């Protein structure tokens, strides 16, 4: 069973489930309207809620699934849409008109004379403001108002989903309002629904990122909106007799290429096609060192003499025409024919284009070893920044919270005052210092400052240290512990939640740091992933699939750390709020 047939089967079953649940919802509504004898209204509303949700979700999934990829379906009902394209001053003028009408209506319905006068004064004020915005609009001759009209095609499944979800929503409100036992749950349900809706809204950009990373170029834009279900081109391996593809070795790296010339000494000149970073590079190689490999060619479909066929494209011609070798039906197998681009269409199936990830890595410079150099540099920055921040900040915070020395409070106030300095103020002095140390184009300026503590982290850890009972430290001193031993063995384990929060924050900051590498790093072998992503965007910004694939690979570690360390965020915020108790 093919993937498309399986999707069609699932969609059909869900469609039938939706219609059955919808019919049951209509039957329950009729029972409520005619108030059948012995009918339990509360139980009926709950059943109506379940039926409506089932029907609505079934129709939503049916409408989203690509069930009709190979058949033409009537578009259905067209809901008209209109929008006005106009400058900001015109929008403000429209808002003033609306407010003036609203205040005038309030004045007309006012009970007392004083209230009517106040409402009409407010309406007059809005009219005065309206005149100002009209003047601003007319003073620029380039301002104009355009009207965009269109429509939204709705299928029967989409309309049914909206109707039954509406019925389910009304049933839910009735059940929550009538049932005393569930009133406490109603607030919880609404809260969870709001959180779920918020997570969906804020998760859509990430979902778009991941889905786009698996798309082909053909799915990047569509007249029907965003393509959420990617499709991939069907291909078959093919040994090209005219332009064969060979696999060879170039500077210790396996490459693919084609022969562009035969040399007099028996060797051949190879034009590299993969990896893409060195595409176009040529080198000489003996034929014995080369191995012919097949290339993947697309499968297309079309009509010839009124008969539907499938075939493989064996040659892409310079004028855009395609030479197709027939695969189906049997009567055409073994024959070839040239078609115009509009006469054939690629055979595609629902799937993910995993090759976007490998192609994105193949575009990286060879000296980066498919991006592993970027990853190594980023891991060095992250590990050293986390270690330096935790060690230095905790030591300084312990000294400010537990040790007594002259000027302690004054020094702590000076430390906190450094938080008021903008980063741009210290940027140039830091650069001059690092240049004097010959640290430019190295990773040292990006992680060495982490070993000199941070004012905010010191303040946060100091509050945690101050919340630890003094008895613990006194007991350690009685046992003969020094300040260092007390700090490492007694005090530091007590603030693990705060250290975990700082570690996660530092990890995310070091991983996403772009400004530092932009200023101090020049060579590719010292670049971290954040800088490499920006350069990749500049080089391959016109290929969204590759760009999103590379961005996804850069984001996955950060997301993993965030999800596994969520409880440290929550615990750290809670404890910091109760610090000093």
KAUR-V61823 format. One record per pair of residues at least 4 apart in sequence whose C-alpha atoms are under 6 Angstrom apart, sorted by the first residue. I is the first residue (numbers start at 1). J is the second residue. Records with the same first field share a line. If there is no record, write none. Layout:
BEGIN
I->J  J
END
This chain:
BEGIN
8->67
11->62
14->58
18->22  55  58  59
21->51  55
22->55
25->48  51
31->35  36
45->171
48->52
49->168  171  172
52->56  164  165  167  168
53->57  165  168
56->161  164  165
59->157  161
60->161
63->157
76->154  155
77->153  154
78->151  152  153
79->151  152
80->150  151
81->149  150  151
82->148  149
83->147  148
84->146  147
85->145  146
86->145
89->133  137
93->130  133
96->126  130
100->123  126
103->119  123
104->120  123
107->116  119  120
110->115  116
154->158
157->161
161->165
173->177
175->179
176->183  186
189->193
192->196
199->203
208->212
209->548
212->545
213->545  548  549
214->352  353
215->230  353  545
230->351
231->349  350  351
232->348  349  351
233->348
234->298  299  347  348
235->296  297  298  299
236->296  297
237->294  295  296
238->294  295
239->294
240->244
245->257  258  292  293
246->256  257  290  291  292  293
247->255  256  290  291
248->254  255  290
249->253  254  255
255->274
256->272  273  274
257->270  271  272  273
258->270  271
259->269  270
260->269
261->268  269
262->268
263->267  268
267->285  286
268->284  285
269->283  284
270->282  283
271->280  281  282
272->279  280  281
273->279
274->279
275->362
276->362  363
277->362  363  364  365
298->312  313
299->311  312  346  347
300->310  311  345  346  347
301->309  310  344  345
302->308  309  344
303->307  308  309
309->328
310->327  328
311->324  325  326  327
312->324  325
313->323  324
314->323  324
315->322  323
316->322
317->321  322
321->339  340  341
322->338  339
323->337  338
324->336  337
325->335  336
326->332  333  335
327->333
355->359
356->360  546
357->549
360->546
361->370
368->373
374->527  528  529
377->528
378->528
379->383
381->385  447
382->507  510
384->388
385->389  447  450
386->503  506
388->392  450  451
389->393  450  451  453
390->394
392->451  452  453
393->397  453  458
394->398
397->458  461  462
398->402
399->403
401->462  466
415->455
416->455
434->439
435->439  440
440->520
441->520  521  522
444->448
458->462
463->579
464->579
466->580
467->579  580
476->481
477->481
481->485  486
482->486
483->487
485->489
486->490
487->491  492
488->492
497->568  572
498->572
499->503
501->568  569
502->506
503->507
506->510
507->511
509->513
512->530
514->530  531
517->521
529->533
536->540
537->541
544->548
548->552
561->565
562->566
567->571
568->572
572->576
575->579
END
